[in-house]
Amino acid sequence: DTFKMIHDKGIYVEAKPFSVGFRIEHKQSMIDECRFGPNAGNPILGSADYKLVHHCNNGRTVYSFCMCPGGTVVAATSEEGRVVT
């Protein structure tokens, strides 16, 4: 597995006390159709949201983040020489 390969190369790895998530991009229309079925597109419902979560056997959790239904992905900066999305 990947961890063993990294360990075998002498690279030290340790769990940190912060979260790492991931971003998945889907068309909002697809999410609306999956969540609302034939009611997708009804202005009363707005944009559907969702998240993906996996609880690992070791007690850690992996999850999606920045779910902004109907939103826009925007590049920004918080300090010189850095870009965040």
C-alpha positions as MATLAB code, in Angstrom:
seq = 'DTFKMIHDKGIYVEAKPFSVGFRIEHKQSMIDECRFGPNAGNPILGSADYKLVHHCNNGRTVYSFCMCPGGTVVAATSEEGRVVT';
ca = [
       0.000    0.000    0.000;
       1.032    3.650   -0.330;
       1.924    4.129    3.339;
       4.252    1.090    3.322;
       5.933    2.333    0.136;
       6.536    5.755    1.706;
       7.751    4.163    4.946;
      10.111    1.818    3.039;
      11.719    4.868    1.424;
      12.547    6.203    4.896;
      10.019    9.028    4.811;
       8.566    9.811    8.230;
       4.786   10.201    8.305;
       2.622   11.103   11.283;
      -1.014   12.034   11.784;
      -1.536   15.740   12.353;
      -4.317   17.241   14.501;
      -6.061   18.916   11.569;
      -8.450   17.833    8.868;
      -7.771   17.311    5.217;
     -10.762   17.177    2.923;
     -11.251   16.938   -0.793;
     -13.351   18.728   -3.345;
     -15.563   17.053   -5.918;
     -17.109   19.001   -8.755;
     -20.447   17.970  -10.260;
     -22.894   19.943  -12.334;
     -25.519   21.422  -10.031;
     -28.253   20.122  -12.344;
     -27.043   16.545  -11.794;
     -27.064   16.953   -7.996;
     -30.541   18.511   -8.136;
     -31.835   15.602  -10.253;
     -30.265   12.998   -7.949;
     -31.616   14.597   -4.772;
     -34.975   15.992   -5.939;
     -35.906   13.634   -8.796;
     -38.776   14.990  -10.881;
     -38.948   18.094   -8.666;
     -35.451   19.233   -9.697;
     -35.462   22.802  -10.952;
     -38.397   23.874   -8.804;
     -37.459   27.366   -7.562;
     -39.003   26.659   -4.154;
     -36.349   23.981   -3.518;
     -33.306   25.970   -4.614;
     -30.020   24.114   -5.093;
     -29.582   20.660   -3.572;
     -26.564   20.006   -1.375;
     -24.688   16.853   -0.471;
     -21.491   15.588    1.122;
     -19.443   12.424    0.995;
     -18.018   10.927    4.187;
     -16.027    7.777    4.934;
     -15.286    6.636    8.484;
     -12.019    4.651    8.456;
     -11.379    1.626   10.677;
      -8.601    3.564   12.432;
     -11.080    6.168   13.705;
     -10.151    8.870   11.186;
     -12.646   10.361    8.770;
     -12.304   11.489    5.169;
     -14.860   13.910    3.816;
     -15.674   16.337    1.068;
     -15.593   20.045    1.851;
     -16.605   23.413    0.394;
     -19.942   22.189   -0.843;
     -21.462   25.386   -2.174;
     -24.614   24.352   -4.025;
     -25.236   26.704   -6.887;
     -22.161   28.712   -5.903;
     -19.045   29.743   -7.768;
     -15.481   28.496   -7.270;
     -13.308   31.601   -6.834;
      -9.541   31.972   -6.563;
      -8.555   34.245   -3.657;
      -5.468   35.168   -1.728;
      -4.805   35.409    1.987;
      -1.112   36.334    1.870;
       1.479   37.371   -0.673;
       2.525   34.545   -2.991;
      -0.395   32.284   -1.969;
      -3.610   31.414   -3.789;
      -6.566   29.576   -2.253;
      -9.776   28.357   -3.834;
];
